[in-house]
Amino acid sequence: MPIGGLGLFLTQSKGGTAASGLTVKALAPGLPAAQSGKIQAGDRLVTVCGTPVADLEPSEAIALILQQQHERISAAAG
């Protein structure tokens, strides 16, 4: 699922395993996520601005990220 103009595509894995949660599937070249160099395809998205997102649907995580549009987004990838 793409995140607006950030160029970030997320997928969700369920099942209670270490690999479950939200994973970055791909980055769109030339958009902010790719330009930052801080996130890569295959990274797991763990938190957004301190809020755990592993159990959220991709659309819920997207909404959380987009709420931060005027703030610097802090995301932890595992």
Secondary structure, 3 states (H helix, E strand, C coil): CEEHHHCEEEEEECCCCCCCEEEEEEECCCCHHHHHCCCCCCCEEEEECCEECCCCCHHHHHHHHHHCCCCCCCEEEC
